Amino acid sequence: MQAEAWVRTHRNLTGPLELVQREPWASVFTAPAEGGAVWLKACAPVHAFEVGLTAALAARHPGVVSEVLAHDAERRWLLMADAGERLGELGNPPARWLEILPRYAELQIAETPHAAEHLAGGVPDLRTARLPELVEVVLRAELPIDADERAALAEELPRFAARCADLDAAGVGQTIQHDDLHMHNVYLRNGALRVLDWGDASVAHPFCSLLETFRFLREQNRLAPADPWFGRLRDAYLEAWGPGHGAAFDLALRIAGIAQTVAYQRLREALPASDRPEFDRSFAVLLRRELRRARDG
């Protein structure tokens, strides 16, 4: 197996490389090794950018991103050290988010000058100014919702475009945005928290990041919308950005879900037809969730 031979050039394995997860966008393998288990992520072409992006972020932010042991951009292979336990396995404690969110914000701030570099490396471009046009294209494509639902979403485009313009005018630079920042992608090992799985990342408005963080706290932890934890986490995240960003943060969360439809459609177009029915179930949930949010004002 070529992948195992490549891994062995970087680590002394004490057992074989084994497949633990296969998805249309990536396959994940693990193997025991001297010094701890290693993990190999083999990305599909649609996520080819993830290899270079993760390696660059890990080099510049070793205490925030998964430890990259080696990478091969041409073969789309990413070799990482074991990151420990997922926050979800620990019950997704909100207090842990108080630790990681300020560090994640600092990463985003530091990566702002590298936005053009990330775009050149293939990271999807979901900058706020482009979003209305991109969403309009999505709504003209084949979607797993009926015509009335599509039309209702299309009616929201002018309001969405106005919100994007207001957010763009708030003056926060576009930077790397993880877009899947929840309890299954933050890991704890030896007291250190790290963010993994950058395959859904884009260059976008940074404040959109907490959409998934908050959604999982509501749905998995059963926190009420008015729970004080949301304010505490928002403030912990925004502290690094300086004062006066509360309105922009709220606005970013209003557009983040519709912005995700662009990413979903990009993935859908890259999938073989046989994989689309399962994918469409989650895509339909997203589209209908955003339609409900729009109707609720």
C-alpha positions in Angstrom: 0.0 0.0 0.0 1.6 3.3 -1.2 0.0 5.3 1.6 1.4 3.1 4.3 4.9 3.1 2.8 4.8 6.9 2.7 3.7 7.1 6.4 6.5 4.7 7.3 9.0 7.2 5.8 7.9 9.7 8.4 7.1 7.6 11.5 8.1 4.2 12.9 4.8 2.3 12.8 4.2 -0.6 15.2 1.2 -1.9 13.3 -0.6 -1.6 10.0 -2.4 1.4 8.7 -6.2 0.8 9.0 -9.2 2.5 7.4 -11.5 4.0 10.1 -13.7 6.3 8.1 -14.6 6.7 4.4 -16.6 9.7 3.1 -16.9 11.0 -0.4 -14.7 14.0 0.5 -12.0 12.1 2.5 -10.8 8.8 3.9 -9.2 8.6 7.3 -6.7 5.9 8.4 -4.8 5.3 11.6 -1.9 3.2 12.8 0.0 2.7 16.1 3.4 4.2 16.1 6.3 4.9 18.4 5.4 7.9 20.4 1.7 7.5 19.8 -0.9 6.8 17.1 -0.8 8.6 13.8 -3.7 9.6 11.5 -3.6 9.8 7.7 -6.3 11.9 5.9 -6.6 11.2 2.2 -8.6 14.1 0.7 -10.8 13.9 -2.3 -10.1 16.4 -5.1 -12.8 18.8 -4.0 -11.0 19.1 -0.7 -7.4 19.1 -2.1 -6.8 22.6 -0.6 -7.2 21.2 2.9 -3.7 19.6 2.8 -1.8 22.8 2.2 -4.1 24.9 4.3 -3.8 22.6 7.4 0.0 22.4 7.0 0.3 26.2 6.7 -1.9 26.8 9.7 -0.2 24.2 11.8 3.2 25.7 11.0 2.1 29.2 12.0 -0.2 28.2 14.9 1.1 24.9 16.4 -0.9 25.3 19.6 -4.2 25.8 17.9 -4.2 23.4 14.9 -3.6 19.7 14.7 0.0 18.7 14.7 1.0 17.9 11.1 3.8 15.4 10.8 4.0 15.4 7.0 1.9 16.3 4.0 1.9 15.6 0.2 -0.2 18.2 -1.6 0.1 16.3 -5.0 -1.4 13.1 -3.5 -3.6 15.0 -1.1 -2.3 13.2 1.9 -2.1 14.7 5.4 -0.3 12.9 8.2 -1.2 14.1 11.8 -0.3 13.2 15.3 -3.0 11.9 17.6 -5.0 14.8 19.0 -6.7 13.1 21.8 -10.4 13.1 22.6 -13.2 15.1 20.9 -15.0 17.6 23.0 -18.2 15.7 22.1 -16.8 12.7 23.9 -16.4 14.9 27.0 -20.0 16.2 26.8 -19.1 19.4 24.9 -18.5 21.5 28.0 -19.0 25.2 27.3 -16.1 26.1 29.5 -13.7 24.4 27.1 -15.0 26.8 24.4 -14.0 29.7 26.6 -10.4 28.4 26.2 -10.3 27.7 22.5 -12.4 30.5 21.0 -10.0 33.3 21.9 -7.1 31.4 20.5 -9.1 30.6 17.3 -9.9 34.3 17.0 -6.2 35.2 17.3 -5.5 32.7 14.5 -8.0 34.3 12.3 -6.6 37.8 12.9 -3.1 36.6 12.2 -4.3 34.9 9.0 -5.9 37.9 7.6 -2.8 39.0 5.7 -2.6 35.5 4.2 -6.1 35.5 2.7 -4.8 35.9 -0.9 -2.4 33.1 -0.3 -5.2 30.8 0.8 -7.4 31.7 -2.2 -4.5 31.0 -4.5 -4.1 27.6 -2.8 -7.7 26.7 -3.7 -9.5 27.6 -0.4 -13.1 28.5 -1.4 -13.9 32.2 -1.8 -16.9 33.1 0.3 -16.0 36.7 1.0 -19.0 38.7 2.1 -19.2 40.9 -1.0 -19.5 37.9 -3.2 -22.1 36.0 -1.2 -25.4 37.4 -2.8 -24.2 36.5 -6.3 -23.1 33.0 -5.1 -26.3 32.3 -3.3 -28.3 33.4 -6.4 -26.4 30.8 -8.4 -27.2 28.2 -5.8 -30.9 28.9 -6.0 -30.8 28.4 -9.8 -29.3 25.0 -9.4 -30.9 21.6 -8.7 -31.8 21.6 -5.0 -33.4 19.0 -2.7 -36.4 21.2 -1.9 -39.6 21.9 -3.7 -40.3 24.9 -6.0 -42.3 26.9 -3.4 -39.5 26.6 -0.9 -36.9 27.6 -3.5 -39.1 30.6 -4.4 -39.4 31.6 -0.8 -35.7 31.5 -0.3 -35.2 33.6 -3.5 -37.5 36.2 -2.1 -35.1 36.6 0.8 -32.1 37.5 -1.5 -32.6 41.3 -1.4 -32.6 41.3 2.4 -29.7 38.9 2.5 -27.7 41.2 0.1 -28.4 44.2 2.3 -27.2 42.3 5.4 -24.0 41.3 3.5 -23.4 44.9 2.5 -23.9 46.1 6.1 -21.5 43.4 7.4 -18.9 44.2 4.8 -19.1 47.8 5.8 -18.3 46.9 9.4 -14.6 46.8 8.5 -13.5 43.4 9.7 -11.1 41.8 7.3 -12.0 38.6 5.5 -9.9 35.6 6.7 -9.9 31.9 7.2 -13.2 30.6 8.5 -13.4 27.0 9.7 -17.2 26.7 9.1 -17.5 23.4 10.9 -16.4 24.5 14.4 -18.2 22.2 16.7 -17.6 19.5 19.3 -16.5 16.9 16.9 -13.7 19.0 15.4 -12.0 20.3 18.6 -9.8 17.8 20.5 -8.2 17.7 23.9 -4.9 16.0 24.6 -2.7 16.5 27.7 -4.7 19.6 28.5 -4.2 21.2 25.1 -7.2 22.0 22.8 -6.7 21.9 19.0 -8.9 22.5 16.0 -9.0 19.7 13.3 -10.7 19.1 10.0 -10.4 22.2 7.9 -12.1 20.7 4.8 -15.1 23.0 5.1 -13.0 26.1 5.5 -13.2 29.2 3.3 -12.0 32.8 3.1 -15.0 34.6 4.5 -16.2 36.8 7.3 -14.6 35.4 10.5 -17.6 35.9 12.7 -19.6 33.3 10.8 -17.5 30.7 12.5 -19.6 30.4 15.6 -22.8 29.4 13.8 -22.0 25.7 14.2 -20.5 26.1 17.7 -23.7 27.7 18.9 -26.0 25.3 17.0 -24.3 22.2 18.6 -24.6 23.8 22.1 -28.3 24.3 21.5 -29.1 21.0 19.9 -26.6 18.7 21.7 -26.3 20.4 25.1 -29.9 21.6 25.1 -28.9 25.1 26.0 -31.8 27.6 25.7 -31.4 30.4 23.2 -31.2 32.9 26.1 -28.7 30.9 28.1 -25.9 33.1 29.5 -23.2 30.8 28.0 -23.9 32.2 24.5 -23.1 35.7 25.7 -20.0 34.6 27.5 -18.7 32.7 24.5 -19.4 35.6 22.2 -17.5 38.0 24.4 -14.6 35.6 24.8 -14.3 35.3 21.0 -14.8 39.0 20.3 -12.2 40.2 22.9 -9.3 39.6 20.5 -11.0 41.7 17.8 -11.4 44.8 20.1 -14.5 46.6 21.2 -17.6 47.5 19.2 -18.2 44.3 17.2 -21.3 43.0 18.8 -23.7 44.2 16.1 -21.4 42.8 13.3 -21.3 39.4 15.2 -25.0 39.2 15.3 -25.3 40.1 11.7 -22.7 37.5 10.7 -24.7 34.8 12.4 -27.8 35.9 10.4 -26.0 35.4 7.1 -23.8 32.4 8.0 -26.4 29.7 7.4 -27.4 30.9 3.9 -23.7 31.3 3.1 -23.3 27.6 4.0 -25.6 26.7 1.1 -22.8 27.8 -1.3 -20.4 25.3 0.3 -23.0 22.6 0.3 -23.7 23.0 -3.4 -20.0 23.0 -4.2 -19.7 19.6 -2.5 -22.8 18.3 -4.0 -21.6 19.0 -7.5 -18.4 17.1 -6.8 -20.3 14.0 -5.6 -21.1 11.0 -7.8 -24.8 10.6 -8.4 -24.9 7.5 -6.1 -23.8 9.6 -3.1 -26.2 12.5 -3.6 -29.4 11.1 -2.0 -27.8 10.8 1.4 -26.1 14.1 1.1 -29.3 15.8 0.0 -31.0 14.8 3.2 -28.7 17.0 5.3 -28.7 19.7 2.5 -32.5 19.9 2.7 -32.3 20.3 6.5 -30.0 23.3 6.0 -32.1 24.9 3.4 -35.3 24.5 5.3 -33.7 25.7 8.5 -32.6 28.9 6.8 -36.1 29.3 5.3 -37.6 29.1 8.8 -35.1 31.6 10.1 -36.0 34.0 7.3 -39.7 33.6 7.9 -39.1 34.3 11.6 -37.4 37.5 10.7 
